[in-house]
Amino acid sequence: MSAENRSLYHMSPVMRFVLLLGVTGISLILGGLITFLIVSGYLHISFADTQIALLDSKNAHIALFANAFASIVAFLAPSFAIAFFTSGRIAKNMGFNPIKSNKLIYWVLLLSFVGLILSGAAASLTEKIPVPANFKTWATDLEHTYKQAMMAMTKMNSIGDLVFTIFAVALIPAFVEELYFRGALQKTVKDWSGKPVLAIVITAIIFSAFHFSYYGFLSRMLLGILLGFIYEYGGSIWLSILLHFINNGIAVIALYSVRGNQEQIEKAMDESIPMYWGIFAIGLAMFLLNQIKRDSNYERLDKNIFE
């Protein structure tokens, strides 16, 4: 359907934001419900026992499928709905624009490693933030549950397992999450506020909160900010998908490289590095983002990004 034929469906940014919230809520519920029904039927267990079964390492492949399938249902429907009710072509509204220069890919590849340094430094900073004992206990238990789920899902014994895990944990989440957070949410908040940086920061906070991890919150928020600027400056969702995929993929490969060694697995899941590296990473990230801004001929090149 052409953009002209959809003219009656064009919504204001405020209405699109309300629509995004509504469709997201429905999609999250449906995604979880359908996924659990499929898993319980496949494993021949009760619906109530599904969560426990997914934490069992012998069900690693079905857990990977469940995670990927739930992500697709939860994030694709809202992304498409927002693109449909925005003026212009649906694909363009979702961020599917050509990458303007091969140089942009090189800058993103470098930024992916800078992002790892930023995340590690942020993880170290988070550990030093004083919090109430009850909150720390809650956060630690939450982190333990997250790591337990990740170890169950990423139990890999062969190259085939590695490839499947990269597809389910790195590629699919990178694709659908970027369509949702950068292509739909960030674009909607930017259209509403007219302030790119505000949209990037708000989206990054929500992006991190969706992962339900206190100790990883600051790390993922910084990653979200990096992804947001890449999308804003580069103008193509493919660039942010690339960085997101590399970030996830490196984590999966790191776990595969130490498979069978519980102590090394724990270390691989510990992202912490000295905080002073973060200062170096911030400076390098700003330089690389500026290169993306210039090589993509960013439309606001001569304007203050904070305006």
N, C-alpha and C positions, 0 to 999 in steps of 0.2 A: 504494500500500500504506500503510495507516494506521500510526501510531506504535505502537499496541497490538499489531498483527500482527507488528511487527518486534522485539518485546521480547526475543526470543532472540538478537538480533544486537547488542544494546547492548554496547559495549566500554568498558573503562576507558581513561582518558586515556593511560596508558602504552602500552597495546596499540594505541590509535589512532595514537600517534606512530610506533610501529614500522611499522604498516600504511602510514602516510603515506610514510615513507622508502622502503618496498618498492615501492609503487605508483608513486611519483615516479620511481624509478630505471628501472622498466619503461617508463613513459610517455615519459620522455626518450629512451630508446633507440628505442622504436617510432616516436615522433614524428619523430626525425631520419631513421630508416631509410625510413619510408614517404614522407616529404617528398622525400628525395633520389631515391628510385625514381620518383616522379611527375615530378620535374624532369628527370631524365636521360631518361625516356621521352618527355617533351614536347619537349625540345630535341634528342633523338636523339644523345645523347652518352654516353660511358661513365660509370659510377657514380663512378669515381675523378676525373673531370674536373668533377663537378658543383659543387664548392666554388669552383673558379676561375671557372666560368661565372656563378655567382651574384654575383660581384664585378664583372662586366662591366656597365657602365651601360646597354647596349642590352637587357639582360635585367631591367631595373628592375621591371617589373610581375610577372614570374614570381618575382623575388626577394622582393617584397612578399608575394605569395601564399604562398611557402614559409615565410617568417618567421611569418606569421599562422597558417597551418595547423599548423606545428610547435608553436606556443604553445598552440593549442587542444587538441591531443592531449596535450601534456605536462602541462598544468595542470588541465584540466577533469575528467579521470578521477580523479586523487587527491582533488580537492575533493568530487566526488560520493561517492566511497567513504567519506571521513571523515564526511560528513553522514549517509550511510546507516547507519553503525555508531555513531551518536550518538543518545541518547535524544531523542525529539521529532520534529517534522515536518522532513522533508528540506530544504524550501525555507527554513524558519526557521534551521535549522542552518547553511545556506550563507550566511546573512546577509540574505536577501531579506525584510526587514521594512519596513513603511511608514515613510516619513520623517515624524516626529512633528509638525514645524512647518516652514512655509515659511522662517522665519527661519534655520533650519539651512543652507538652500541659500545664503542670502546670506553667512553666515559662512564657508562653504566657498569661495565665490567669492573672498572677500577673502583667505582663507588660501592660495589657489592662487598669488596674486601674492607673498605673504609667502614662500611656499616657493621661488619663483624667486630671491628675494634671499638666502635662507638657502643655497641651492645654490651661488650665485655666490660668496658669501663663503667657503663651505667649500672650493670649488675653489681659491681664492686661498691659503687656509691650507695645503691639501695640497701646493701647489707650493713652499711654504717649508719643508716638513718635510725635514730632511736624511736621505738614504738612501744606502746603498752604491752605487757607480758601476754595478756589474753589475746590481743590482736596478733602478736608474733606466733603464738601457738596455732591460732586459726590459719594464718598464712603459711606456716610450715606444713601443717596437715594438708592444706590445699595443694601445695607444691609437691608433696609426697604422692598424692593421688594422681596429679598430672604426670609425674615422672613414671609412676607405675603403669599408667595407661600408655604412655609413649613407649616404654620398654616392651610392653605386651604386644603393641602394634608393630614395632620395628624389630621383632625377633627374626633375624635373617641368617640363613645357613648356606645360601648359594647366590651366584650372580643373578639367577632368575628372581630370587626373593628381593635382591637389591633393586633390580629394575622395576619390579612391581611396587615396591615401597616408594621409590622415587616418584613413580607415576601417581600413586594415591596420596602421598604425604607432601610431596613437593610441587608437582605440576598442577594437579587439579585445584588444591587450595589457593595456589598463587593466581591461577586464572580466575576463579569465581570470586575470590576475595577482592582482587583488584577491580573487577567489574563493579562490585558492590560498593566498596569503600571509596575508591578514587573516581570511577566512572559515574556512579550514581550519587552517593552521599556528598563527596567533596564538591562535585559540580553543582548540586542542588544548593548547598550552603553558600557557595560562591555566588551563584546567581541571585540568591536571596539577599546576602549581605553586601555584595559588591567588593568584598575584601578577600583576596586570594589567601593571604597568610592566615587569617582567622579561620577560613574554611579548611586549610591544611592542618592546623593545630587541633581544631574540634574533631575532625575526622580521625586524626592520629590517636587522640585520647579514646574515642569510641572504639577504634580498631584494636587498641591494646586491651581495653576493658572486656572485649568479646572473648579474649583468651583466658580470662578468669585466673590470673596469676599475679599475686602481689610482687613477688621477687623478680618477675619478668616484665612488670608493668612499664617501668621507665625505659627498659631496653626496647620493648616493642613500640612504645610511643615515639622514641627517637627514630626507629626504623620507619614508622608510619610517616613521620615528618619528612624523612628523606624520600620516601616513595611519593609523598604528596608534591614535593618540589619537582621531582623528576617528571611527574605527570603534568604539572602546571607549566613547566618550562618546555618540556619535550613535545607536549601536545598529542602524544600517542600512548594508549593504554599498554601497548606492547612493551614499552620501555620499563614501566613499573612492574609488569608481569615478569619480565626477564630478571630484574633484581630480586624480586620476591622469590622466584623459582631458585635462583642461585643460593640465596640465603637458606631456604629450606633444604635444598639438595646437599649443601655442604654439611649440614647437621646430620642428614641421613647417612652420608658417606662416612662421616666421622664415627657414627655408631656401628656401621658395618665393619670398619677397620679394626675395632676393638671387640668384636662379637666374641662371646664366650668368656670374657674377662670382666666380672662384675665390678671390680675396683676401677678398671679403666673406663667402663661404661659410665660410672658415676662421674669420673673426671671429665669425660667427653660431654656430659650434660651440664657441667658447671661452666658457665660462660664467662666467669669473672676473669678480668685482667687488671693490672694496675691502673688506677684512675688517671694518672698523668698522661697515659696514652690517649685518653679521650680528648685532651686539649689539642694534641697533634691531629687527631682524626677530624675534629670540628673544622680546623683550618683547611685541611685537605679537602674535606667535603664541600666547603664553601667555594674553593677554587674550582673543583670539578663541576659543581652545579652551575657556576658562572660560565664554564665552557659549554655546557648543555644549553644554557640560556642564549648564548651568542650563536652557536652552530645551528640552532633550530630557528634562528631569527624570530625570537619570542616577540609577540605583538606589543608587549609593554616594555620593550628593551630599554627605552630611555625614560621610563617612569619608575617611581619608587614602588617596589612590590608591596609595601605596607599601605599604600593608598587604596 
